[in-house]
Amino acid sequence: MRGIMMDFPLTLTTVIRRAEQLFPHVEITSRRPDRTLHHTSYGAVARRAKQLAAGLESLGLRQGDRVGTLAWNHAQHLEAYYAIPCAGMVCHTLNIRLHPDDLAYIATHAGDKAVIVDDVLWPLFEKFRERTPIEHVIVIRHTGGALPPGTLDYEDVLARGAARAYEWPELDEYAAAAMCYTSGTTGKPKGVVYTHRSQVLHTFGEAFANTLGCTDADAVLAIVPMFHANAWGLPYLGAMMGARQVFPGPHLDPANVLDLVVTARVTIAAGVPTVMLGLLAALDALPTKPDLRELRRMVIGGSAVPQALIRAYRERYGVTILQGWGMTETSPLASVGTPPSWVTFATPEEEDSYRARQGRPSPFVEIRARDDNGHIIPWNGSAMGELEIRGPWVTAGYYESPDSGERFTPDGWFKTGDIASIHQDWCIEIRDRSKDVIKSGGEWISSVALENALMGHPSVAEATVIGVQEAKWQERPLSVVVLKAGKAATHEELNAFLAQQFPKWWLPDATEFVDAIPRTSAGKFLKSALRERFAKRLMA
Ligand code: ADP
């Protein structure tokens, strides 16, 4: 027997319509390139999104067409996030931190027909535009400079759209809404294509009190870029819940972010650990501390969150850290480190250590992990294996990529490439990415655990641990450390510090002190560059 309920599609259109009708007055604040603040509201953004959609149609764009964006986080980018999918087109965010050759490949592979680009990013766009099939270039002019030849002004496209009556089309919930390319572990970048349904369910998954717990009392600051992994879905979460949204524009430096947190009364800030480490250092250096009482929580993910960072924010600023784990392939948020209410922690540090894990899967997300021999590992917190995942916002393949199959198990679970332990309560603990794993004499050493511990040393600003070739054990850990200004430490001191927590055979064989650790396009430590640089360090 079949149930008798309406066949009501889960589309982003319902989310945007809700924001327009219920929260028209709720504010959206963005920092412009000239550092001034721009204020608008869901009412205005939703109205302008319709104008943009109609304007794109007037250029000849149709449902299914890919429209790229090359832009920082701001209200116009939000309009594109709403207009493009709700018009039935596909919003393809291009990562501004990638090399122009990669951008040329990605825009061509995705078949982008139009692109919306920030004037301040024009020099980057020019480097790959000619190598793509892009027909229409729409420029958001923040600075009032001249419009590059052969391009359209974003406001003119909206004005064209405003000239006609426009209603959002009815869409199939399985229609593509957005796409993001992931760097992948090997080979060319691969495209993940989200559906309306997956985006809507992912937004639900984020909203629960036990996940991000977002309400209409919140102001959400997405420091995480809108050009990487959908800004973790926050633009849709805000619209569904009626939360204020705050965008840093191109100004991601600690001083500007802090100022935004205070002036826009941010309650939830989201970003990768490196950004939040920078923010902490800037806070610590201030003679007079800003009032951060309203900042209820910081959502940090993208790479492992050091326990020392969690503790520092709690002790010194009263800010709670919520760790999220996920991937471009999982929309991205798949698990959140909210401690269960029935667990009592003897000390605040014990709770910090729970929060330093990657948390339990969101509702509808299922996980398991498999060891080297292909066996599913027990949930005992110590066995390690590759994490596998399934759920309604997990990708089922890659766009036009014939070798997608390798990333899936025969029964259809996605192989994450992350090495994890699973605790009894289903809490995930990421030990490594499979490409970063250190195997010493056939045994795994968790680089994540070592680097997180190192970042708890009082002299260490940033640290990462890589596996490098070694004669006896094939591979051994090597620490790469950035010291805090005016502080000193030796390899022996750092190892003595690690020895309090780890067995002797885990301790790094050497420490390289560097000025900075190279970053990926998403602001994570670029370990592959360090592995190349220090490949022979232990072979001398
Ligand atoms: P990439 O980093 O390859 O450009 P993603 O942004 O999709 O692409 O990265 C996903 C990966 O980031 C995960 O597979 C995992 O290795 C890492 N990651 C994300 N969140 C966390 C976290 N909270 N702790 C540890 N690793 C994380």
Residues whose N, C-alpha, C, O or C-beta is under 5 A from the ligand:
A	BS01	ADP	T182 S183 G184 I300 G301 G302 S303 A304 V305 G324 W325 G326 M327 T328 E329 Q358 T416 D418 I430 R433
